Amino acid sequence: MRKLLLFVLLVSLIPVSLIKAQSRPLSSKDSLGIYNRVLSPRAMKEDLQLLRNIGDKTNSGLYRYRTKKQIDSIYNWAAASVKKPMRVTEFYKIILQLADFEGSCHNYTIVDQQLLDYLNRQRGFFPYDLKYLEGKIIFNHHTPEIPAGSRILSINGVPDTTLMKSFYKYFTGDGYTITQKLTGSVQRAYGIRYLLEYGVKDSFAVRFTPPYSSEVKSAVLPAVTLETRKANLEKRYSASLDSIIDYNVQPKYSFRMLDSSTGLLNFRIFSMASGADDPAFPVYVRFIDSVFQLLDKKAIPNLVIDIRSNPGGSDPTFEQPMMYLTDHPFKENTLAYIIFDRDDIPFRKYFWGVSTSHKMTPEEEVAGRQFLKDNYLPYSNGRSYQNPKYNPVYYPKQPAYKGHTYLLIDENTASAASHLSSLVKAYARNTTIVGVETVGGYYGHNGHSPLVFELPNSRIKNQFSMVYVVQDAPVKPDIPEGRGTIPDIEVWQSYEDFMQLKDTQMEYVLKLIREKK
C-alpha cells in the first residue's frame, strides 16, 4: 500500500568540525581519523556531480521550489568549496546545505554509520536539555550551576544567535518554511548535532542570565556520555509538559472529554495502520466513528483535534477524521508522479534502498520493483504517473460533526499530519486552526516513497521522497506558495507558561471556547 513517509524527526543528521576538538588520546584501532577520512578534491567533486545527476534523473522535487539556475548556483558554490582536501564531516556540511536548499521535509542526509557509532561512544555530549522560547535559548533543568529558565547567552564562546543559525541546515522543511528550523536549532541540536557541528569537547563554558534577572553569570559543565545525557533528559524541567504531545509516550490516537461541552481527539502519529489491508485499520476506523457518534449523540459543541508534533504516517489513516468534518468530497492528491521509469531505477550501482539504516536485499528489491509497477503507470514523456486506484475520492461521512472544531498544529507537524491540516484548512466546516505553521507544505510535497543513494567516495547517504505530490488544496489568500499550513491564530509557547508548566496553545484554545459561551 502506498505510504506517506514519516517525517524524519527521529533521525540523526550529521556534519562537523571534529578533528581539532578531540583532546583526549586516540587509540590507533578506534580513532576519529579512521572513521572521519580525508577526502581529496577530486573525490568530493565526483560525489557532487553524481549527487546532481541522481537528482536530475530521480528526484522530482529538485526543481519544485528552485529554478535550474538556482540549483546550478548552489552546486557551483559546493564545487568551489572543495578545492582543498577535507574531512568527511566537513564535506557532509556542504551536502546538508544542498539537501536543505531543495525544500523538502522528507530529505535526509547521513554519514557512514561507523563514524556515528564512534562519536556516540565518546564522552563529549552536552549534558542537559535546552528550549527555544521567544527567540532565546532557555536552560531546561534545575542544577546547582544553572537554574531552570535561565537564558543561555553563549556556549564555549559562541553567541546564542550564532549557535542557532549554525543548526538551521540540519532541519529541512517543505518549500520555504522556517518554523521547525527555529525550535529544532535549540531543542534538537544539543545531542550529536552539537558534537558534530562544534567538535568533541571535554566541557562546556556557559554564559547565562538567571530567570527574571539581567545579571550575567558563568558556569562550566563537564561533558558526559550519551547514556548520561539521555538519563538527564528524562529529568528535564518540562518533561511532564513535553510528554503531552510526545508520540513516544502517548497512545497513537485517543479521545476524552475535557468537560461536558468539549471533546479532545489526539493524533500523536499516523502509524496506527500501515494501510487499508492492515488488520489494525478497521479497529481504528471503528474508533473514529465511535467518537463522532458520541459527539453527535450528545451534541457536543466543541471539538479540539491535536496533531502537534505528529510526524506523519500511512495513508489512508489521516483521511478518516476528515470525512466527518467536511461537506466536500476530497482526494489525497490532484496529481502525483515520479520522473523515472518505474521499471528501471537509475544509478542502480549507487542505490542503497528505502532506508538509510538498512541496505535493501535482493529479495526486497524484487518486492520494491513490484510495488513501483503496481503503483505507477508506464513511463511516458518523462513521467510515471500514480495509478488512479491509489488515489480514491473520500466522501463526507455521517454523523457529520456540527459543532466548532479547533485544530492544534505546530512546527513539527509533518507529512501525513500536515496533509490533514491542509485538508482541514481547505474543506472543513466551522474550524479555527491554532498554533504554528507546519513544516509540511499546504499545497504539496514530495513524499509517499523514499529512495536512498550512497555516494561512493564519502559514503554519505542521501534520502529523498521520489513522488511529486500536488495536494487537494485550493488556493488560500493567506498561504503563499511554498509554505506550510498557516494557522488562523499563531500561538507559540511562552516563557511565562513554560516556567509555570502550562500548555500555551491548549490554554489559548480553551480560552477561545470560554469566551464564545
N, C-alpha and C positions, 0 to 999 in steps of 0.2 A: 504494500500500500504506500502511496506517495506520502512523504513526510515533510513537515517544516522543521528544519534544523533547530535544535535547541540553541538558543543564543549562548555563545561560549563565555559565560560569566565565570565558569568553573575552572577554565584552563589557565595555565601559567604561560604568559607571554614573556619573551626573553631578549634583551640586549645588555651591553655592559662595558665599563671601564674597570676591569677587574685586576689586571695584571700588576699594576703598580701598587694596588691597595693591599695585596696579600702580604702580610707582615710576618707570619709565622713560617718556620722552615717547612719545606715541602718534601715529601717522600718521592723518590725517583719513580716509584711504582704507582703513585697516586697524587699527581700534582696538576695544578691548573694548566701548566704548559703542555701536558699531554692531551688534555681534552679541549683546550682553547687554542687550537693550532694557529700558526701564522699563515695567512693566505697571500699568494702573490697577486699583483695587479692583473695579470693575465687570467688567473683562475677566477677572480671576482668578476672581471668583465665577461667572461664566458658564462658565469652563472646569471649575471644581469641580463645578458642577451637571451639566454634560454628562458628566463622568467618572463621577459617581454613576449617572446614567441609563443610560450604556453598561453599567456593571457590573450593574445590576439586570436588564437585558434580555439580556445576552450572557455574563456571567462566572458560570459555575455554581459557582465556588469562593468567591464573595464572602461567603457566609454559612456556609461549611463549618466554620470554627473560631470564628466570631464571630456573636453574635446581631445581629438588626436594631438593637436598642438600642445595642449597642457600635459598630456601623458608623455609626449616626446620630451618636453621641457624637464620634467622631473627625472626621467630616465637619463637625460643628458647630464643633469646635476649629479645623479648617482655615479655615472661613469667617471665624471671629473673628480669625484671624491675618493676614488680607489686607485690613485696613481702611485701610491706607496703601499708596501706590504702592511697588513693589519691583521689583528686577531679576529677570529670568527665572530666574537661577541660585538666587536666594533662594526664589522660588516653587517651583522644582524640588525643593528640600529638603523642602518640605511634601508634594508629590506622592509623593516617595520614601517618606515615612513612612506614607502611606495604602497604598501597594503592599506595604510590609513588614508592615503590621498584618494584612493579609488572611491571610497564612500559606501562600504557595506558592513553592516554589523556582524555578518557571518564570516568575514575574513579573519583568519587566524594564522599566525606565523610562529614557528618554534625552532629552536636549535636542537642539536643532537641530544638524545636522552642521557647519554653518558655524561655530558657536561652538566646537565641539570642535576643528575644524581650526585655528582661530585660537589656541586655547590650546596646542595641540600644536606650534605654531611658536615659542612663547616659550622664552626661556632662564630657566625658572623651576622646574625639576624638582629634587626631592631626588636626590642623585647615587648613593646606594647602597641596597643591599637590607637589609631587616630581617626578623627571625624572631620568631614568637611561641613562647616556650618557658616552661613552668611559670608562666604568668600574667604574664610580663615581655616587654618589647621588647628583643631582642638584636641587636646590630650584626653583620652578616654579611659583613664584608670585613676584610682586613688593610690598613690605611692608616697613614701616618705620624702622622695625628692621632688615630685611634681604632683600637685593636686588635680583631680578631675576638673575639666572645664578650663584649664589653662590654655592660653593661646600660644602656639609654637611659633617663634619668630625665625628661628634658623636651626639647622641640624648640621653639625660639622662644618660650620661657616657658610653654608648655602642658605640664602634667604628663602622664606616660605613661598613667595611668588615664583621664584626660580625653580624650586623643588616641584611645585605643582605643574608648571608648564613642561618640565622635562619628562613628565609621565604621560602627557596627552597622547603621544604616538602609540601607546600600548592599548588604547581603547578605541576601537573602530566603531563607527556609527553609520547608519544609513544616510546617504546624502551629506548634508552639511550640519547635522545635529551635533551639538557640543555638550549637552547636559550631562551625559554619562562621563565625559572626559573630566568635568569639574569635580564630581564626587569620587570617581574612580582614581583620580590623581592623588587622592589622600587615602580613601578607605580601602583601596585595593592595591596600593603601591608600596607598602612597607614590609612585605614579606620578601620573596625572592626578587621582585622587581627593583626594590631599592638596592638590594645587594648587587644586582646585575648592573644597574644604571650608575652606581657610585662606587662600587667595589666592596670587597670583603673587609670589614672594619673590626677592630678589637673593641671599640667603644664608640659612643655617640655623644658628642658635646652638644647640649641642647640649651638654647636661649629661649626664655618664655616669660609671659606675664601671667600671674595667678588670676583666678576668676575675680571680676569686678575690681581689678587693680591695674594701674599703669606702671607699676614697679617692674623693671626688667631683672630677672634672675637667671642663674645658670645652674646646670646640673650635668653630670657625666654618667651615662647609663652604660654598663658593660654589655657587650654583645652576647647573645645567647644562642643555643642550638634551636633548630626548627621545632623540636619536640617541646622545648621550654616555651617558645613563643606561642605555640598552639595552646598549651596549658594556660598561659597568661590570658589569651584571648577569651577563654571561657569565663574569666573573671572580670572582663571589662565592665566599666561603669554602666553602659547602656545595654548590656546583654539581654535583659528582660524586655526592653523596648524593641530591640532589633529582632528578637525572636518572633514577633507578631507577624512579620512578612517574610520569614525565612523558610523556604521550601524544604530545607534540610531538617527543620524542627516541626513544622506544622503539617497536617494532612494535605494531600494534594488538592482536595476540594472539601468544603464544609459549609454548613448553613446553621445559623442560630438567630433567634430573635433578640435584638438589643433591648427592646421594650415592646409594649403592646402595639406600637404603630410603626416599628422599623425593623426590617429584616437585614441580615448581613450574609451575603453569599461570597465566600472566599475561593479564589482560584490561585493557588500558590505556584503550580506548574501544570502544563497541559500534557503530562505524560501518563495520565490515568489509563490510557489505552493507546496501543500502537496503531490502531486503525479500526475500521468498522467490523473487521473479521476477528478482532481480539475479544475473547470471552468477557473481558472486563468492560467492554464498551456498552453492551445493553444494561449492565448494572449501573453504569454512570448515567446513561440516558434516563433510566427509571428514577434515579435520584433527582436529576434536573426537573423532570416532570413533577415529581412529588413536591418539590419546592414551590413551583408555580401553581400547583393545585392548592397548596396551603395558602399562598399569598392571595389567591383568588377567593377561596372559601371564606377567609377572614377579612377580606377587603383591606389588606394592609396597604396604607397609603405611601409608604416609603421603603425603597429597597436600595441598599448600598452594595455595590459589587466591587470588590477589592482585588485588583490584579497587579498591585505594586510589586516590583522585583520578580515578576513572573518571567522566566527566560524563554518560554515558548514550549513547543512540543509537537504533537502529531495532529494532523487532520483526521477525522472531522470533529475533534473534541471541542475546539473553541467556537464552532458554529452553533452548538446545541443551545446555550442560553440565549443566543442572539435571536433565535426563531420566536421566542416568547416576548421579545422587546420591540418588534417591528411589525408594520403592516405591509412591508415591501419585500418581495422576493429578492434574493441576492445570491451571488456566486462567490466562490473563493477568489476567483480572478476573472478578468476580462481578456487576458492574454498571458500565455506562458510558453516559453520555448528555450531550447538550447541552441548553440551556434555550431555544433559539430555533428557529424553523422552518428546517429545512435548506435550504428553497427561497427563503429571504428573509433575508439578513443585515441586522440592524437598523442604523440610523445609517449608511447607505451613504455619506452625504456625508462622513463623517469616517473612513471605513475606509481604511487605508493598505495593508494586505496581510498577509503572514505573517512578514515580517522587517523590523526597523527600518532595515536598511541598503538596502532595495530596495523601491520603490513598485510594487505589483502592476500589471502591464499588463492591458489589456482581454482579451488572449488568455489570460493566466494566470488571470484571474478566471473565465473560462469553464471552464477546466480545474478550478479550485477548486470551482466550483459542482457540477461533475460528481462530484468527489471526495466532497463532502458528500452528494449524492444516493445515491451508491453505498455509503457507509459508515454512513449513518444512516437509520432508518425514518421514515415520515411523522410529522409533528408531531401530538402528542395529549396533552391535559391538561398542557400546559406543558413537555413534553419531547420530544426526538427521540432515541430510544434507538439504541445501536450495532447495526448489522446483525450478527446472530449469526455469520455466516460469517467475520467478522474476530476472533472470539474462540473459537478451536478448543480442544479438550481436548488436552493434551500427556500422552503416556503414558510410563511408565518404559521406558528402553532397555537393551539388553544390549550388552556385558557390564556389569552393574551394578558400581559400584565398592564393594568390600567392606572397604576399609581405613578409616582415620580421616582426615577432611577438616578442614583448618584454613582458615577464610575470613578474610582480612585486609580490613578496611574502615576508612574514616576519614571525617572531617567533610566532605570534598569528594566522597564517593561519592554520586552523584545519579541521578535519573531512572531510565533502564533499569538502571543498575548497582545503585542502591539497591533497585530492584524485585527484582533477582536475590537480593540479600541478604535481602529479605523472604521470598522463596520458600525459600531455604536455611534460614532461621530456622524457617519453618513446617513444612517437609516433608523436609528432608534427613536421612539416617541418619548416625549416628556423626560428628557435626560439632561443632567448637568455633569460635566466632566471636571474633576478637581485634581490638582497635583502638579506634576512636572512633565514637560514634553518627553515623549517616549524616544528611546534610542532607535526603535524600529520605525520605518517610514510609513507615512499616511497613504501616499499614492501608490507605492510599490516597493519592491525589494528584490534582491537576489537571494533565493532560498531553495526550499524543497530538498535538494540533494547535494551533498558535499563532494568535492574532488580534492585529493591531496597529491602534490608532486614534490619530489625531493631534488634539490639542486645538488649535482654530483660533487662539486669541489668543496663547498661549505657544509654540505649535508643539512642545510636548513630546509625545513618542510614548510610548504605553503598550502594552506587550505582555503578554499572559497566555495561558495554555493553556485552551482552552474546554471540554475534556471532563472531566466529573466521573467519577473512576475509583475504584471500590472494589476493592482488590486481593484476590486469593485468599489471604488471610492470616488464619488462625484467631487468636482472642484468646489472647494470652500474658500471664501474670500479671506479668511483668517489663517489659512495654511498655504504658504508658498511651496512651490515645487522643491523637492529635496529636503523636506522637513518631516519630523515625526508627527504623531497626533498631538496637537497643541491643546491643552486644557482650556475650558471656558473660564476657569479661575485658577491662576497659577498660585500654588502654595508650596513653599519649601519648609523643611524642618527648621524651627527657630532655635536660637541658642538658649533662650529662656526656657522653652519647653524641654529641650534636651536636659538642662540642669534639673528640671522637675520630673524628668522621665515621662513626659506627656507626648502623645502622638499628635503632632500639629495638624496633619492633614485630616485625620479622622475627627479630631476635635472641631475642625473647621466645618466639616460636613454636618456633624451633629448640631452645630450652631445654626447652620442654614435651615435645618429641619425644625429646630425650635422656633426660629424667627418666622417660619412660614405658617405656624399654627395661629 
